[in-house]
Amino acid sequence: MIIKVEDMKKLLLCVLLLTVISIGGCVDKEAKKTQISTIDLEQTITVPVKTLSLEETIESYFLAKYDIYTSMQYVDLRYYLDLSYLNNENYTRWLKNLVQRRKVIEENQYFFVEKEQKDFEINFNDAPEDNRMDFYEERDILPEFDKIVHFTITAKTDSGYPPFFALNDQHTMALKKVKNRWKILFHYFPGSSRHRSRDLIDIISKEEMEVQLLKEVQNTKEVQSSLELSKGIVYDGLKASEYAKKYINSHNSRFYTIDDWMGNCANFTSQVLLYGFSKSENINVRDYMTDKWYAGYGGGSPAWENVGYFWDFLIKDQPGTKEGMYGYTVNNVNMLDVGGIAQIKSKISREESSFSHNLVLVNKDKLLFAQNSPDCFIYYSDLVNVDLRFFNPKRLIVD
């Protein structure tokens, strides 16, 4: 089922009365002392006057979050979320940190911040296209629920949307009916693991966020290696970015694909790099692959499709003259070129080497990245609670 949110907003305006209840003054002084940290945001609760159907609940939930995102003012989501579940509580904390990051960036004009809401559609599916339900059931991951729902959010645009939309890939929600209304117990989408933790996520204060962002904008470290090579194929970042835009949600039939459940990000960025080195799209792709970095219809090498092996392949023996890809790492996003690669890992992770996702820069002015799993664009300003590393490709040497 396809619901046009443009029409849904008109409907909600007719049926919803937004009752704003301030909860900031309800916390006594002793309770404030025990908080992990504080956030300088007004917290309110939005309560519909009409009982919503299951689909209306999900639609209203995303509209409420979109308002939070663009207004950069947090609104309490407990009407929709059962906050007795740790994952839901951590999600609200992650969302508060996202709002705080965007707010500090906007106040200081560090990077582009998207403030415009754009149309999107929610497509409800009868069943998932993968084996996620078997995975959940085997590991007893899902809480006791009354209804499980699968859906995809789509949009007709090449700009970025909030990361929680995870455009073009599947969402799964488990809901329970409580006092004649639907409450969300569990919500999975590609990228949601970055706010899942066995402990409560810290809410980052404005002061702490300012310190973090100041480090991100300062060029405090020189390029790790200056590359002076006359051998090999020169990288064209603009050509690579055009490929990324074309195939971000339209997979190239010359290559295999990995569904969003398993993660297609490295496979996608490897394709982007390959076509950044090629003369045109109508090429023999094997001419631009190496004995360690290759793929076809049936699969690819570890360096092609695995985030960690991919990074090791990029940074080996820099600079050099042997077969392989050459370039250099940079300290922050301001030094990344169009067509450059970023890798991210959640700050929740305790492992230093657990970078788990690839992005490719396609717009330098707005710092817009293309990605797969989910198959959509994301702004640098929305990358909260993650560590990053960056690489500018320069030349490819093939035998």
N, C-alpha and C positions, 0 to 999 in steps of 0.2 A: 504494500500500500504506500502511495506517495502523498505526503502532506506538504503543501506549499506553506512555508512558514510566513511568507508575506501575508497570505490570507489568514493564517492562524493568529498573527498578531492583532489583526482587526477583530477577530472573534474574541480573543482574550480581553481586549479593551472593553468589549461589551459585557463580558460575564465575570470579570475579575475586579474586585475592589481591593486595592493594595492597602492593607492595614499595617502601618509602620509602628513598631513597638521598640522603643529604645531599651537595650539590655545592658548598656554600659554602666548604669548606676546601680545595678543589682548585685554587684560583686563587692563584698565587704573588704576592709583593709587587710585583714589577715589572709583572705583568699588571694588577694593580689600579690602578696609576698611569695606565695607558693607557685605562681605561674612560671613556666620555663622561660618565657620572654614575653614582651608585649609588642603590639603592633598599633600604630597610630591610625586606626581606621574606625569609622563609625559602624557599629554592627546593628543591623536591623533584621526583622523577620518579615517576609512577605507571605501573606495568607490569602489564598483565593476564597471567595464567599460561596463558591459552588463546588460541590464534590466533583472531582475530575475522574474521567475514565483512565484506564491504564495508559493508553496512547496519549491522551491529553496531559497526563502527569509527566511523561517523558518529554513531550514538546515544551511544556511550561518550564520544566527543569532546565532545558538547554537555553531557552529564552532568558531565564533569570540569570544563568551563568554568562550569557553573552552581554547582558546589561552590566554585570559586575566587571567584565573584561574591558568594555569600552569606556565605562564611567570611571573605572579605577577606584571604585568604592565597594568594599565588601558588603554583601548582604547575607545574613545567616540562612543556610539552606536546610535547616533541620525539618522543615515541612516536608521536604522530599526525601532526605537521607535519614536512615536510622544510624545515629551517631554512636550507638552502643557497640558498633563494629569498628575495630581499630582501623581497618583500611579506609572506611568512610571518614573517620575523624582525621586521619592523616591526609586524605584527599582535600579536606577543607583547609588544612594547614598549608598544604602545597599551593592551593588556590590563593590563600592570603599572601603567601610569599611571592606568587606571580604578580598579584596586584601591587604589592610593595615595590617589586623590581621595576615594573612598568611606570609606576608613579615617580620614583626617583630618577629614572632615565628621562622621563618627560620634563621634570622640573629642571634638570641640568642640561637638557638637549644633547645627551651623549650619543644616542642612536635614534633611528626612526621608531616611532611607536604608532601602531595602528589604532585609530580611534573611531573608525567608521564601521557600522554594521552593514553587512551585505546579505543578500538572500541565500538561503540554503534549503534543502529538502531532506526530510527523514523518510527513508524507505524501510518499512518493516518486512522482515523475511520470516518465512515459515520455519526455516531450520538453517543452521550454519553450513558453510561450504567446506568445512574441515572437520577434524576429529576432536575439537575442543571439549565437547560434552563427555566423550569417553575419558579424556584426560582429567577433567574435573571430578568425574564419578570415581575413577580409579584411585584418586588421591584424596577423596572426600573433602574437596576444597569448598564447595558451595554450602552456604548455610541452608537451613530449612526454609523453603520458599513456597509460595502459592502459584507463581507464574515465572517462566523464563522467557525472555524476549531477545530476539536478534534483529539488528537493524544496521543500516549503512546511512551515513550522512554525505550528501553530494552537493556540489555547487558549480555553477557555470562561470568560473573565473580563474585567472592565473595569479591571483594575489593570495596572501596568507590569511589563514583563519586561526582562531584560538587553538592551541595544541590539544585541548580536550575534545575538539570536534573529530580529530583523527579522520579527516575526509577520505572517502572512497574505500575504506576498509571496515571490517565488521566490528560492531559493538555487541556485547552480551550483557544483559542485566537480569538479575534475579530480584523479584519483588514479592512483598507480602502485604496482604490487606489487613490494615490495622484501623479499627473504628471507622470502617466504611471508606478508607482512603488508602491509596497505594504508597508504600514506602520502599525505597531502593535499599537493598541489602548488599548487593554486590554489583560492580560494574567493571568489566574488562574492555579495554581497547588498546590498540598498539601504542605503546608509550606509557601506559598506565602503571607499569611495573616501577617506574621511577619515583612514584610516591608511595610504594608499598614497603613497609618495614615492620619488623617485630617490635619496634619501639616507637614512641611518639616522635614525630618530626618536630624539630625546633621551629618556632615562628621567629623569623628574622626581623629584628627591629629596623626602623628607618636608618638609625645611625650605623648599624652593622651592614646594611645593604649599601649605604653610601661608601663605606670602606671597601667592600667587595668590588663595586663598580669602578671606583677610582683605580683599582689595580687593573681592571679590564681595559681601561682606556689609555693607560700609560704605556708607551713603548720603552720598557725598561730593559729589554734584552736584545742584543744584536742578533741578526740572522746567524744561525748556527754554522752555516758553511756557505761561502760564496761559490757559485757554480760557474765555472768558465769552461764550457765544452763546445767544441766545434763539430763533434761527431753526433749523429743521431737525428731524430725527427723532432722539430720544434713544436711545443704544445701551443694550441690556440684555445685560450680559455673562453672566448666568446662563442666559438663553434661548439665547445663542450656544453656551455650553458644552454644553447639553442636545442641541442639534443636532449638535455635534461627536461626542458620545458615541453618538448614534443612528446616524450615518452614517459612522463611522470605518472600518467594514469592510462597509458596506451602501450602495452608491452611490445617490444620489438620481437617479431616472430623469428628472427635469426638466433635468438637466445632462449634458453630455458627460463622459467620463472619459479620463484619460491613464494608460496602464499604468505599473507601477512602474519599468520599464526607462527610460522617458522622464521620469517625475517628475510626480506629481499634487498636490504639496504646496500650491502657490499656488492652484490651482483649488479645492482643498478648503477652505483658510482663507478664500478669498473668499466661498464659500458660507456658511461659519460666520458671517462678518461680516454678510452680507446678512440672514440670519435673526435675527441679533442686533438689527437695526434694524426688522424687520418685526413686525406685530401678531400673526401666527400663521403656521403652516406653509402654510395654504391661502390663498395670496395670488397676485396677479399679480406675478411676480418682476420684470418690466420696470419696475414702479412704483418699485422700489428700486435701479435701476441708473442710471448716468450715461452721458454720451456718451463717456467714457474708460474706464469700469469696467463691463463688461457681459459676458454669456455666455448660451448657450442649449444646444440639443442638439448643434450642430455645432462649437462652439469658443467661444473667448472673446478679449477684447482683450488686448494685452500687459500692461496693468495688472492684469488679472484672473488671468492664468495664468503670468506670469513673475516670479520672485522680486525681481529688481532693479527692474523697472518698477512692481511692486506697492508696493515701499517708497517709490519716488519719488512715487507717487500719494498715499500716506498722509501724507507729510511736507510736501507742497507748501504754500507761502504760509500757514503757521500763525501766528495764527488768521486766518480769512477768512469771507467771506459768499457767495462764489461757489459754484456747483454743485460738489459733491465731498464727500469724507469729511474730518472734522476730529477732532483729538485731540492727544495730545502724547507725545513720547518721554520715557522715564525711564532712570535710570542703571543700575539693577540689578533683579534679579528680585523683590526684596522690595517694590518700588514698582509692580510690575505687577498689574493687577486681573484677576479672573476674566474670561475672554473676551478678554484682551489678547494681543497678537502678539509672538512672539520670532522673530528670524532668526539663523541661525548660519552660520559659515564655518570651514573647517578652518584651524588654525594653520599647517598645512603649506603652504597657499597663499601665494604670493608677491604676489598682487594684493590691494590694499586693498579693491577693490569687489566681490570675489568671494563675497559672501554667496549661499548656494545652497540654503537650506532654510527653510521656514516651520513654525512650531509655534503652537498656541493653548493658553493656560492653562485647564485645566478643573477643577483642584482646588488651591486656595490653600494648604491645610494641608500637603499632601504635595508641593506643587509638581509636580503631574502635568500633562503636556502631551499633547495629541492631535496626531496627524500623519498624513499620507498619504505613501506611498513611503518607508518601509513604513507600512502601514495599522494602526497600533497606538499605544499610549501609551508615553511615556518620562518618567522622572523627571529633574528638573533635576540631581540629584546624580550622574546618569550622563553628563552632557554634559562630556566630557573632551577636551582638546586642541582646543577650539573658541573662537572669539570670538563674542560675542552682542550684539544690540541689541534694544531693546524699545519697544513702542508701545501706548498705551492709547487705543482708539477712543472717541469721545464723541458726535459728531453727524454726521448725513448730510443733505446738502442736495441735493434733486433738483428739476429744473424741472417 
